[in-house]
Amino acid sequence: MTLAGRVIRNENDEILVKRGEYWGIDVLDIRWFSNDKPTKKGVRLNIDEAKELLKILREELDDGN
């Protein structure tokens, strides 16, 4: 998996976004890390699912709320 980006919450917690291949499927993994260790909180999506999620997020964020 290749690191695509990160969202830092505080000095201990961050979200890492990684892209790679899992069981032969191109995936995007979005997961919380605490003290540089992965937590169980996260989601792994195939690229079509990730695009659908992006569409939903864009609609929600562009809504002006």
mmCIF file of the N, C-alpha and C atoms, coordinates in Angstrom:
data_MODEL
# 
_entry.id   MODEL 
# 
loop_
_atom_site.group_PDB 
_atom_site.id 
_atom_site.type_symbol 
_atom_site.label_atom_id 
_atom_site.label_alt_id 
_atom_site.label_comp_id 
_atom_site.label_asym_id 
_atom_site.label_entity_id 
_atom_site.label_seq_id 
_atom_site.pdbx_PDB_ins_code 
_atom_site.Cartn_x 
_atom_site.Cartn_y 
_atom_site.Cartn_z 
_atom_site.occupancy 
_atom_site.B_iso_or_equiv 
_atom_site.pdbx_formal_charge 
_atom_site.auth_seq_id 
_atom_site.auth_comp_id 
_atom_site.auth_asym_id 
_atom_site.auth_atom_id 
_atom_site.pdbx_PDB_model_num 
ATOM 1   N N  . MET A 1 1  ? 0.845   -1.180 0.000  1.00 0.00 ? 1  MET A N  1 
ATOM 2   C CA . MET A 1 1  ? 0.000   0.000  0.000  1.00 0.00 ? 1  MET A CA 1 
ATOM 3   C C  . MET A 1 1  ? 0.891   1.244  0.000  1.00 0.00 ? 1  MET A C  1 
ATOM 4   N N  . THR A 1 2  ? 0.495   2.219  -0.751 1.00 0.00 ? 2  THR A N  1 
ATOM 5   C CA . THR A 1 2  ? 1.235   3.475  -0.852 1.00 0.00 ? 2  THR A CA 1 
ATOM 6   C C  . THR A 1 2  ? 0.452   4.580  -0.149 1.00 0.00 ? 2  THR A C  1 
ATOM 7   N N  . LEU A 1 3  ? 1.123   5.352  0.674  1.00 0.00 ? 3  LEU A N  1 
ATOM 8   C CA . LEU A 1 3  ? 0.476   6.446  1.390  1.00 0.00 ? 3  LEU A CA 1 
ATOM 9   C C  . LEU A 1 3  ? 0.062   7.518  0.398  1.00 0.00 ? 3  LEU A C  1 
ATOM 10  N N  . ALA A 1 4  ? -1.234  7.851  0.408  1.00 0.00 ? 4  ALA A N  1 
ATOM 11  C CA . ALA A 1 4  ? -1.771  8.885  -0.478 1.00 0.00 ? 4  ALA A CA 1 
ATOM 12  C C  . ALA A 1 4  ? -1.918  10.211 0.252  1.00 0.00 ? 4  ALA A C  1 
ATOM 13  N N  . GLY A 1 5  ? -2.137  10.147 1.568  1.00 0.00 ? 5  GLY A N  1 
ATOM 14  C CA . GLY A 1 5  ? -2.300  11.373 2.336  1.00 0.00 ? 5  GLY A CA 1 
ATOM 15  C C  . GLY A 1 5  ? -2.641  11.066 3.779  1.00 0.00 ? 5  GLY A C  1 
ATOM 16  N N  . ARG A 1 6  ? -2.673  12.128 4.574  1.00 0.00 ? 6  ARG A N  1 
ATOM 17  C CA . ARG A 1 6  ? -2.989  11.972 5.991  1.00 0.00 ? 6  ARG A CA 1 
ATOM 18  C C  . ARG A 1 6  ? -3.751  13.182 6.486  1.00 0.00 ? 6  ARG A C  1 
ATOM 19  N N  . VAL A 1 7  ? -4.561  12.942 7.491  1.00 0.00 ? 7  VAL A N  1 
ATOM 20  C CA . VAL A 1 7  ? -5.291  13.995 8.182  1.00 0.00 ? 7  VAL A CA 1 
ATOM 21  C C  . VAL A 1 7  ? -4.898  13.883 9.649  1.00 0.00 ? 7  VAL A C  1 
ATOM 22  N N  . ILE A 1 8  ? -4.217  14.904 10.156 1.00 0.00 ? 8  ILE A N  1 
ATOM 23  C CA . ILE A 1 8  ? -3.738  14.865 11.532 1.00 0.00 ? 8  ILE A CA 1 
ATOM 24  C C  . ILE A 1 8  ? -4.784  15.486 12.450 1.00 0.00 ? 8  ILE A C  1 
ATOM 25  N N  . ARG A 1 9  ? -5.171  14.742 13.475 1.00 0.00 ? 9  ARG A N  1 
ATOM 26  C CA . ARG A 1 9  ? -6.132  15.237 14.449 1.00 0.00 ? 9  ARG A CA 1 
ATOM 27  C C  . ARG A 1 9  ? -5.417  15.895 15.621 1.00 0.00 ? 9  ARG A C  1 
ATOM 28  N N  . ASN A 1 10 ? -4.425  15.229 16.156 1.00 0.00 ? 10 ASN A N  1 
ATOM 29  C CA . ASN A 1 10 ? -3.639  15.760 17.270 1.00 0.00 ? 10 ASN A CA 1 
ATOM 30  C C  . ASN A 1 10 ? -2.285  15.062 17.259 1.00 0.00 ? 10 ASN A C  1 
ATOM 31  N N  . GLU A 1 11 ? -1.498  15.234 18.305 1.00 0.00 ? 11 GLU A N  1 
ATOM 32  C CA . GLU A 1 11 ? -0.144  14.671 18.303 1.00 0.00 ? 11 GLU A CA 1 
ATOM 33  C C  . GLU A 1 11 ? -0.117  13.144 18.334 1.00 0.00 ? 11 GLU A C  1 
ATOM 34  N N  . ASN A 1 12 ? -1.240  12.506 18.659 1.00 0.00 ? 12 ASN A N  1 
ATOM 35  C CA . ASN A 1 12 ? -1.274  11.045 18.739 1.00 0.00 ? 12 ASN A CA 1 
ATOM 36  C C  . ASN A 1 12 ? -2.100  10.378 17.644 1.00 0.00 ? 12 ASN A C  1 
ATOM 37  N N  . ASP A 1 13 ? -3.115  11.068 17.146 1.00 0.00 ? 13 ASP A N  1 
ATOM 38  C CA . ASP A 1 13 ? -4.094  10.439 16.259 1.00 0.00 ? 13 ASP A CA 1 
ATOM 39  C C  . ASP A 1 13 ? -4.107  11.083 14.877 1.00 0.00 ? 13 ASP A C  1 
ATOM 40  N N  . GLU A 1 14 ? -4.232  10.231 13.858 1.00 0.00 ? 14 GLU A N  1 
ATOM 41  C CA . GLU A 1 14 ? -4.333  10.707 12.487 1.00 0.00 ? 14 GLU A CA 1 
ATOM 42  C C  . GLU A 1 14 ? -5.029  9.659  11.634 1.00 0.00 ? 14 GLU A C  1 
ATOM 43  N N  . ILE A 1 15 ? -5.530  10.100 10.502 1.00 0.00 ? 15 ILE A N  1 
ATOM 44  C CA . ILE A 1 15 ? -6.103  9.204  9.501  1.00 0.00 ? 15 ILE A CA 1 
ATOM 45  C C  . ILE A 1 15 ? -5.090  9.076  8.374  1.00 0.00 ? 15 ILE A C  1 
ATOM 46  N N  . LEU A 1 16 ? -4.789  7.846  7.999  1.00 0.00 ? 16 LEU A N  1 
ATOM 47  C CA . LEU A 1 16 ? -3.930  7.607  6.851  1.00 0.00 ? 16 LEU A CA 1 
ATOM 48  C C  . LEU A 1 16 ? -4.780  7.065  5.708  1.00 0.00 ? 16 LEU A C  1 
ATOM 49  N N  . VAL A 1 17 ? -4.562  7.623  4.534  1.00 0.00 ? 17 VAL A N  1 
ATOM 50  C CA . VAL A 1 17 ? -5.240  7.169  3.326  1.00 0.00 ? 17 VAL A CA 1 
ATOM 51  C C  . VAL A 1 17 ? -4.182  6.496  2.467  1.00 0.00 ? 17 VAL A C  1 
ATOM 52  N N  . LYS A 1 18 ? -4.407  5.220  2.188  1.00 0.00 ? 18 LYS A N  1 
ATOM 53  C CA . LYS A 1 18 ? -3.443  4.443  1.396  1.00 0.00 ? 18 LYS A CA 1 
ATOM 54  C C  . LYS A 1 18 ? -4.151  3.820  0.205  1.00 0.00 ? 18 LYS A C  1 
ATOM 55  N N  . ARG A 1 19 ? -3.387  3.685  -0.874 1.00 0.00 ? 19 ARG A N  1 
ATOM 56  C CA . ARG A 1 19 ? -3.924  3.030  -2.067 1.00 0.00 ? 19 ARG A CA 1 
ATOM 57  C C  . ARG A 1 19 ? -3.009  1.869  -2.426 1.00 0.00 ? 19 ARG A C  1 
ATOM 58  N N  . GLY A 1 20 ? -3.627  0.785  -2.838 1.00 0.00 ? 20 GLY A N  1 
ATOM 59  C CA . GLY A 1 20 ? -2.838  -0.372 -3.211 1.00 0.00 ? 20 GLY A CA 1 
ATOM 60  C C  . GLY A 1 20 ? -3.703  -1.501 -3.716 1.00 0.00 ? 20 GLY A C  1 
ATOM 61  N N  . GLU A 1 21 ? -3.140  -2.689 -3.680 1.00 0.00 ? 21 GLU A N  1 
ATOM 62  C CA . GLU A 1 21 ? -3.848  -3.871 -4.159 1.00 0.00 ? 21 GLU A CA 1 
ATOM 63  C C  . GLU A 1 21 ? -4.074  -4.818 -2.994 1.00 0.00 ? 21 GLU A C  1 
ATOM 64  N N  . TYR A 1 22 ? -5.287  -5.349 -2.902 1.00 0.00 ? 22 TYR A N  1 
ATOM 65  C CA . TYR A 1 22 ? -5.640  -6.301 -1.858 1.00 0.00 ? 22 TYR A CA 1 
ATOM 66  C C  . TYR A 1 22 ? -6.384  -7.449 -2.520 1.00 0.00 ? 22 TYR A C  1 
ATOM 67  N N  . TRP A 1 23 ? -5.835  -8.635 -2.454 1.00 0.00 ? 23 TRP A N  1 
ATOM 68  C CA . TRP A 1 23 ? -6.401  -9.824 -3.104 1.00 0.00 ? 23 TRP A CA 1 
ATOM 69  C C  . TRP A 1 23 ? -6.688  -9.563 -4.583 1.00 0.00 ? 23 TRP A C  1 
ATOM 70  N N  . GLY A 1 24 ? -5.768  -8.850 -5.246 1.00 0.00 ? 24 GLY A N  1 
ATOM 71  C CA . GLY A 1 24 ? -5.898  -8.602 -6.678 1.00 0.00 ? 24 GLY A CA 1 
ATOM 72  C C  . GLY A 1 24 ? -6.867  -7.482 -7.043 1.00 0.00 ? 24 GLY A C  1 
ATOM 73  N N  . ILE A 1 25 ? -7.356  -6.736 -6.067 1.00 0.00 ? 25 ILE A N  1 
ATOM 74  C CA . ILE A 1 25 ? -8.310  -5.659 -6.310 1.00 0.00 ? 25 ILE A CA 1 
ATOM 75  C C  . ILE A 1 25 ? -7.663  -4.335 -5.915 1.00 0.00 ? 25 ILE A C  1 
ATOM 76  N N  . ASP A 1 26 ? -7.773  -3.326 -6.776 1.00 0.00 ? 26 ASP A N  1 
ATOM 77  C CA . ASP A 1 26 ? -7.259  -1.987 -6.476 1.00 0.00 ? 26 ASP A CA 1 
ATOM 78  C C  . ASP A 1 26 ? -8.161  -1.365 -5.405 1.00 0.00 ? 26 ASP A C  1 
ATOM 79  N N  . VAL A 1 27 ? -7.567  -0.974 -4.274 1.00 0.00 ? 27 VAL A N  1 
ATOM 80  C CA . VAL A 1 27 ? -8.352  -0.494 -3.147 1.00 0.00 ? 27 VAL A CA 1 
ATOM 81  C C  . VAL A 1 27 ? -7.799  0.818  -2.593 1.00 0.00 ? 27 VAL A C  1 
ATOM 82  N N  . LEU A 1 28 ? -8.668  1.476  -1.824 1.00 0.00 ? 28 LEU A N  1 
ATOM 83  C CA . LEU A 1 28 ? -8.313  2.653  -1.048 1.00 0.00 ? 28 LEU A CA 1 
ATOM 84  C C  . LEU A 1 28 ? -8.619  2.306  0.400  1.00 0.00 ? 28 LEU A C  1 
ATOM 85  N N  . ASP A 1 29 ? -7.634  2.471  1.273  1.00 0.00 ? 29 ASP A N  1 
ATOM 86  C CA . ASP A 1 29 ? -7.785  2.148  2.695  1.00 0.00 ? 29 ASP A CA 1 
ATOM 87  C C  . ASP A 1 29 ? -7.722  3.455  3.481  1.00 0.00 ? 29 ASP A C  1 
ATOM 88  N N  . ILE A 1 30 ? -8.757  3.720  4.268  1.00 0.00 ? 30 ILE A N  1 
ATOM 89  C CA . ILE A 1 30 ? -8.849  4.926  5.092  1.00 0.00 ? 30 ILE A CA 1 
ATOM 90  C C  . ILE A 1 30 ? -8.948  4.454  6.528  1.00 0.00 ? 30 ILE A C  1 
ATOM 91  N N  . ARG A 1 31 ? -7.920  4.730  7.329  1.00 0.00 ? 31 ARG A N  1 
ATOM 92  C CA . ARG A 1 31 ? -7.864  4.125  8.656  1.00 0.00 ? 31 ARG A CA 1 
ATOM 93  C C  . ARG A 1 31 ? -7.274  5.084  9.687  1.00 0.00 ? 31 ARG A C  1 
ATOM 94  N N  . TRP A 1 32 ? -7.838  5.007  10.905 1.00 0.00 ? 32 TRP A N  1 
ATOM 95  C CA . TRP A 1 32 ? -7.301  5.757  12.037 1.00 0.00 ? 32 TRP A CA 1 
ATOM 96  C C  . TRP A 1 32 ? -6.042  5.082  12.539 1.00 0.00 ? 32 TRP A C  1 
ATOM 97  N N  . PHE A 1 33 ? -5.055  5.890  12.876 1.00 0.00 ? 33 PHE A N  1 
ATOM 98  C CA . PHE A 1 33 ? -3.832  5.424  13.515 1.00 0.00 ? 33 PHE A CA 1 
ATOM 99  C C  . PHE A 1 33 ? -3.683  6.194  14.819 1.00 0.00 ? 33 PHE A C  1 
ATOM 100 N N  . SER A 1 34 ? -3.274  5.484  15.849 1.00 0.00 ? 34 SER A N  1 
ATOM 101 C CA . SER A 1 34 ? -3.028  6.097  17.145 1.00 0.00 ? 34 SER A CA 1 
ATOM 102 C C  . SER A 1 34 ? -1.616  5.724  17.578 1.00 0.00 ? 34 SER A C  1 
ATOM 103 N N  . ASN A 1 35 ? -0.802  6.724  17.844 1.00 0.00 ? 35 ASN A N  1 
ATOM 104 C CA . ASN A 1 35 ? 0.608   6.497  18.187 1.00 0.00 ? 35 ASN A CA 1 
ATOM 105 C C  . ASN A 1 35 ? 1.292   5.625  17.136 1.00 0.00 ? 35 ASN A C  1 
ATOM 106 N N  . ASP A 1 36 ? 1.044   5.941  15.877 1.00 0.00 ? 36 ASP A N  1 
ATOM 107 C CA . ASP A 1 36 ? 1.652   5.258  14.715 1.00 0.00 ? 36 ASP A CA 1 
ATOM 108 C C  . ASP A 1 36 ? 1.239   3.800  14.555 1.00 0.00 ? 36 ASP A C  1 
ATOM 109 N N  . LYS A 1 37 ? 0.164   3.375  15.235 1.00 0.00 ? 37 LYS A N  1 
ATOM 110 C CA . LYS A 1 37 ? -0.331  2.008  15.102 1.00 0.00 ? 37 LYS A CA 1 
ATOM 111 C C  . LYS A 1 37 ? -1.756  2.038  14.563 1.00 0.00 ? 37 LYS A C  1 
ATOM 112 N N  . PRO A 1 38 ? -2.093  1.147  13.619 1.00 0.00 ? 38 PRO A N  1 
ATOM 113 C CA . PRO A 1 38 ? -3.456  1.134  13.075 1.00 0.00 ? 38 PRO A CA 1 
ATOM 114 C C  . PRO A 1 38 ? -4.462  0.686  14.125 1.00 0.00 ? 38 PRO A C  1 
ATOM 115 N N  . THR A 1 39 ? -5.623  1.336  14.092 1.00 0.00 ? 39 THR A N  1 
ATOM 116 C CA . THR A 1 39 ? -6.717  0.917  14.962 1.00 0.00 ? 39 THR A CA 1 
ATOM 117 C C  . THR A 1 39 ? -7.681  0.056  14.135 1.00 0.00 ? 39 THR A C  1 
ATOM 118 N N  . LYS A 1 40 ? -8.699  -0.461 14.761 1.00 0.00 ? 40 LYS A N  1 
ATOM 119 C CA . LYS A 1 40 ? -9.721  -1.234 14.040 1.00 0.00 ? 40 LYS A CA 1 
ATOM 120 C C  . LYS A 1 40 ? -10.712 -0.323 13.324 1.00 0.00 ? 40 LYS A C  1 
ATOM 121 N N  . LYS A 1 41 ? -10.610 0.977  13.574 1.00 0.00 ? 41 LYS A N  1 
ATOM 122 C CA . LYS A 1 41 ? -11.531 1.935  12.966 1.00 0.00 ? 41 LYS A CA 1 
ATOM 123 C C  . LYS A 1 41 ? -11.010 2.340  11.594 1.00 0.00 ? 41 LYS A C  1 
ATOM 124 N N  . GLY A 1 42 ? -11.757 1.996  10.588 1.00 0.00 ? 42 GLY A N  1 
ATOM 125 C CA . GLY A 1 42 ? -11.368 2.346  9.235  1.00 0.00 ? 42 GLY A CA 1 
ATOM 126 C C  . GLY A 1 42 ? -12.213 1.604  8.229  1.00 0.00 ? 42 GLY A C  1 
ATOM 127 N N  . VAL A 1 43 ? -11.906 1.869  6.979  1.00 0.00 ? 43 VAL A N  1 
ATOM 128 C CA . VAL A 1 43 ? -12.662 1.229  5.906  1.00 0.00 ? 43 VAL A CA 1 
ATOM 129 C C  . VAL A 1 43 ? -11.733 0.995  4.717  1.00 0.00 ? 43 VAL A C  1 
ATOM 130 N N  . ARG A 1 44 ? -11.933 -0.131 4.057  1.00 0.00 ? 44 ARG A N  1 
ATOM 131 C CA . ARG A 1 44 ? -11.207 -0.428 2.823  1.00 0.00 ? 44 ARG A CA 1 
ATOM 132 C C  . ARG A 1 44 ? -12.259 -0.549 1.723  1.00 0.00 ? 44 ARG A C  1 
ATOM 133 N N  . LEU A 1 45 ? -12.074 0.243  0.669  1.00 0.00 ? 45 LEU A N  1 
ATOM 134 C CA . LEU A 1 45 ? -13.043 0.293  -0.424 1.00 0.00 ? 45 LEU A CA 1 
ATOM 135 C C  . LEU A 1 45 ? -12.363 -0.043 -1.741 1.00 0.00 ? 45 LEU A C  1 
ATOM 136 N N  . ASN A 1 46 ? -13.089 -0.742 -2.632 1.00 0.00 ? 46 ASN A N  1 
ATOM 137 C CA . ASN A 1 46 ? -12.545 -0.850 -3.979 1.00 0.00 ? 46 ASN A CA 1 
ATOM 138 C C  . ASN A 1 46 ? -12.699 0.525  -4.628 1.00 0.00 ? 46 ASN A C  1 
ATOM 139 N N  . ILE A 1 47 ? -12.044 0.754  -5.739 1.00 0.00 ? 47 ILE A N  1 
ATOM 140 C CA . ILE A 1 47 ? -11.994 2.098  -6.319 1.00 0.00 ? 47 ILE A CA 1 
ATOM 141 C C  . ILE A 1 47 ? -13.372 2.589  -6.749 1.00 0.00 ? 47 ILE A C  1 
ATOM 142 N N  . ASP A 1 48 ? -14.234 1.731  -7.255 1.00 0.00 ? 48 ASP A N  1 
ATOM 143 C CA . ASP A 1 48 ? -15.592 2.160  -7.612 1.00 0.00 ? 48 ASP A CA 1 
ATOM 144 C C  . ASP A 1 48 ? -16.359 2.622  -6.372 1.00 0.00 ? 48 ASP A C  1 
ATOM 145 N N  . GLU A 1 49 ? -16.215 1.897  -5.268 1.00 0.00 ? 49 GLU A N  1 
ATOM 146 C CA . GLU A 1 49 ? -16.864 2.305  -4.022 1.00 0.00 ? 49 GLU A CA 1 
ATOM 147 C C  . GLU A 1 49 ? -16.290 3.623  -3.515 1.00 0.00 ? 49 GLU A C  1 
ATOM 148 N N  . ALA A 1 50 ? -14.983 3.796  -3.643 1.00 0.00 ? 50 ALA A N  1 
ATOM 149 C CA . ALA A 1 50 ? -14.335 5.035  -3.206 1.00 0.00 ? 50 ALA A CA 1 
ATOM 150 C C  . ALA A 1 50 ? -14.839 6.224  -4.023 1.00 0.00 ? 50 ALA A C  1 
ATOM 151 N N  . LYS A 1 51 ? -15.039 6.032  -5.307 1.00 0.00 ? 51 LYS A N  1 
ATOM 152 C CA . LYS A 1 51 ? -15.563 7.107  -6.160 1.00 0.00 ? 51 LYS A CA 1 
ATOM 153 C C  . LYS A 1 51 ? -16.989 7.469  -5.757 1.00 0.00 ? 51 LYS A C  1 
ATOM 154 N N  . GLU A 1 52 ? -17.777 6.477  -5.414 1.00 0.00 ? 52 GLU A N  1 
ATOM 155 C CA . GLU A 1 52 ? -19.152 6.737  -4.948 1.00 0.00 ? 52 GLU A CA 1 
ATOM 156 C C  . GLU A 1 52 ? -19.130 7.508  -3.631 1.00 0.00 ? 52 GLU A C  1 
ATOM 157 N N  . LEU A 1 53 ? -18.243 7.119  -2.725 1.00 0.00 ? 53 LEU A N  1 
ATOM 158 C CA . LEU A 1 53 ? -18.096 7.837  -1.459 1.00 0.00 ? 53 LEU A CA 1 
ATOM 159 C C  . LEU A 1 53 ? -17.663 9.282  -1.710 1.00 0.00 ? 53 LEU A C  1 
ATOM 160 N N  . LEU A 1 54 ? -16.724 9.494  -2.618 1.00 0.00 ? 54 LEU A N  1 
ATOM 161 C CA . LEU A 1 54 ? -16.276 10.838 -2.958 1.00 0.00 ? 54 LEU A CA 1 
ATOM 162 C C  . LEU A 1 54 ? -17.441 11.681 -3.475 1.00 0.00 ? 54 LEU A C  1 
ATOM 163 N N  . LYS A 1 55 ? -18.275 11.103 -4.314 1.00 0.00 ? 55 LYS A N  1 
ATOM 164 C CA . LYS A 1 55 ? -19.448 11.809 -4.843 1.00 0.00 ? 55 LYS A CA 1 
ATOM 165 C C  . LYS A 1 55 ? -20.361 12.259 -3.699 1.00 0.00 ? 55 LYS A C  1 
ATOM 166 N N  . ILE A 1 56 ? -20.611 11.373 -2.757 1.00 0.00 ? 56 ILE A N  1 
ATOM 167 C CA . ILE A 1 56 ? -21.464 11.703 -1.611 1.00 0.00 ? 56 ILE A CA 1 
ATOM 168 C C  . ILE A 1 56 ? -20.825 12.804 -0.771 1.00 0.00 ? 56 ILE A C  1 
ATOM 169 N N  . LEU A 1 57 ? -19.541 12.693 -0.502 1.00 0.00 ? 57 LEU A N  1 
ATOM 170 C CA . LEU A 1 57 ? -18.847 13.702 0.301  1.00 0.00 ? 57 LEU A CA 1 
ATOM 171 C C  . LEU A 1 57 ? -18.858 15.063 -0.387 1.00 0.00 ? 57 LEU A C  1 
ATOM 172 N N  . ARG A 1 58 ? -18.637 15.077 -1.691 1.00 0.00 ? 58 ARG A N  1 
ATOM 173 C CA . ARG A 1 58 ? -18.678 16.348 -2.426 1.00 0.00 ? 58 ARG A CA 1 
ATOM 174 C C  . ARG A 1 58 ? -20.050 16.992 -2.328 1.00 0.00 ? 58 ARG A C  1 
ATOM 175 N N  . GLU A 1 59 ? -21.108 16.191 -2.491 1.00 0.00 ? 59 GLU A N  1 
ATOM 176 C CA . GLU A 1 59 ? -22.462 16.725 -2.393 1.00 0.00 ? 59 GLU A CA 1 
ATOM 177 C C  . GLU A 1 59 ? -22.718 17.323 -1.014 1.00 0.00 ? 59 GLU A C  1 
ATOM 178 N N  . GLU A 1 60 ? -22.282 16.623 0.020  1.00 0.00 ? 60 GLU A N  1 
ATOM 179 C CA . GLU A 1 60 ? -22.493 17.090 1.392  1.00 0.00 ? 60 GLU A CA 1 
ATOM 180 C C  . GLU A 1 60 ? -21.670 18.326 1.699  1.00 0.00 ? 60 GLU A C  1 
ATOM 181 N N  . LEU A 1 61 ? -20.429 18.361 1.273  1.00 0.00 ? 61 LEU A N  1 
ATOM 182 C CA . LEU A 1 61 ? -19.560 19.490 1.580  1.00 0.00 ? 61 LEU A CA 1 
ATOM 183 C C  . LEU A 1 61 ? -19.850 20.716 0.732  1.00 0.00 ? 61 LEU A C  1 
ATOM 184 N N  . ASP A 1 62 ? -20.309 20.521 -0.492 1.00 0.00 ? 62 ASP A N  1 
ATOM 185 C CA . ASP A 1 62 ? -20.662 21.642 -1.367 1.00 0.00 ? 62 ASP A CA 1 
ATOM 186 C C  . ASP A 1 62 ? -22.035 22.209 -1.057 1.00 0.00 ? 62 ASP A C  1 
ATOM 187 N N  . ASP A 1 63 ? -22.772 21.520 -0.183 1.00 0.00 ? 63 ASP A N  1 
ATOM 188 C CA . ASP A 1 63 ? -24.124 21.924 0.176  1.00 0.00 ? 63 ASP A CA 1 
ATOM 189 C C  . ASP A 1 63 ? -24.136 23.235 0.957  1.00 0.00 ? 63 ASP A C  1 
ATOM 190 N N  . GLY A 1 64 ? -22.972 23.634 1.511  1.00 0.00 ? 64 GLY A N  1 
ATOM 191 C CA . GLY A 1 64 ? -22.911 24.875 2.258  1.00 0.00 ? 64 GLY A CA 1 
ATOM 192 C C  . GLY A 1 64 ? -23.195 24.728 3.738  1.00 0.00 ? 64 GLY A C  1 
ATOM 193 N N  . ASN A 1 65 ? -23.347 23.510 4.194  1.00 0.00 ? 65 ASN A N  1 
ATOM 194 C CA . ASN A 1 65 ? -23.601 23.287 5.625  1.00 0.00 ? 65 ASN A CA 1 
ATOM 195 C C  . ASN A 1 65 ? -22.325 23.202 6.396  1.00 0.00 ? 65 ASN A C  1 
# 
